[in-house]
Amino acid sequence: MNNNAPVRASGGGRKRKSLGTQKSSITRINPPEELMGEAARRIWKQQSKVLIDRGTFEVEDAPLLQAYCNAWQLMLDAETRIAKEGLTLPTADGSEKMHPVINVRDKSVQQLSRLGSLLGLDPLTRHRMLGGGANDDGKNEGNEFDEF
């Protein structure tokens, strides 16, 4: 057995698929009636266009995008209330407690993160989906671990 032969992980030599050449089966999708407000409608129009142009959006992704947009609306609404009412509220005994809308904001941010990742809207997932690591010529330059 040759101990000097390089060992590669399975699939290590595969080239990433370029999603830039794929097209979505749809070219436009109107915002659903179930969106919670104007900010949700704006983010729907913006993000659906990005996803369609990228070729990564299909009709079956619409419920995920709807939930993402509603989470955006909830986060903005919560931040507006926090800005008006403050971070804390007085209690009956005169002490202060954290404003309950902070929990709504935090959960909305968590949902945005989770749903955005599923849709490919965060930088790391987008990098993976679009075959990050390829240079402008579309050739993969590799990294220092390729020889292993």
N, C-alpha and C positions, 0 to 999 in steps of 0.2 A: 504494500500500500504506500502511495506517495503522500508523505506528510506535508509536502510543500504546495500541494494543489489547493487553489482557492475554493472555499465553500461559500455558496450563496444561499440565502434564504429563498424558499419557494416563492415564486412570483416576483423576486427581487429585480429581475431583468425586464419585466414588462413595462411597456410605455403607457403612460396615462392617456386615457381617452380625452380628446379635446371636445368640450361641450360647446365651444364657440361655433362649430359648424352645424350643430343640431338646432332645429327650430321647434318651438312649441306648436301644438296643433291648433292653438287659438292665437288670434292677433290682438284681441281686446276683450276685456270682461268688465261689465258694469258693476259698480259697487252694490252689494246686496242691501235690501231694505233693513236688515237686522243690525246694521252698523249703528253704534250708540251715539254718534254725533258728527259734527262737521270735521273735527280733527281726524276721526277714524276714516271718514270718506276721503279726505286729502291723502292720508298715508296709504289707503287702498290704491288710489290712482297712481301714486308715485311708485309704490313697491310692485304692484302688478305689472306696470310698464317695465321696470327693471328686470323682473323675473321672466317676462315674455321675451324681451329683447335678448336676454341671456340664453333663452331656449330651455329654461328649467321649470316652467310653470305649465300645468295642465289643469283642466276643470276639476279634477279630483283633489287638487291642492287648495281650492277656494275655501273650504271650511277652516283650514289651518290659517290661511291669510286673514280670514274674517276674525278668528280668535285673536290673532296678532294685532290687528287694527283696533279691536275693542279693548285689548289690554293697553294699547297706546293711549286711547281715549281715557280709560280709567286712571292711568298714571298721571296724565295731564290734569284731569279733574282733581285728583287727590293733591297734586302739588299746588294747584290754585287755592284749595281750601287750607292747606298748611300755611301758605303765604299769608292768607287773610287772618286765620285764627291762631296761628302759632303752633309750635311743636308740642305744647302741653295744654291741658285743660284743668281748671280748678275742680277739686272734689268737694263733696258735702262737708268734709271735716276741715276744709281750708288748705289742704295740701295740693300738690300738682301730680297729674298723671299724664303719661304719654298720650297724645291725641290718637284715637283709634284709626283715623284715616291713614296714619303712617303705615299700619299693617296692610292696608289696601294698596298703597303705593309700592311697598316692598314686594307683595305678591304679584303685582302687575309687572314689575321689573323682572321678576323670576320668570313669569310667563313669556315676556318679550324675549328673554334670553333663550329659553327652551324652544319656543316656536320659531324664532328667528334662525336658530341653528338648524331646525328641521327643514326650513325653507331655503337655507343657504344664504341668509342675510347677514351673518356675522363673518368677520374677516377670516377666521381659521377654516370654517366650513367652506366658504367661498374659495379659498386657496386650494383646498382639497378637491372640491368639485370641478374647478376650472383647470386642474392639472398644474398647480403651482410648481415652480422649479424649472419650467421651460423658459428659454430665453426668447427674444423677439423673433428669431428664425423658426421657432417651434421645436427646436432641438433641445433635448434634455441634457444639461451640463453635468448632472449627477452631483455627488457630494463625496466627502472624504471616506465614507463607509462603503462605496460601491465596489472597491477591490476585495472586500471580504465577502 
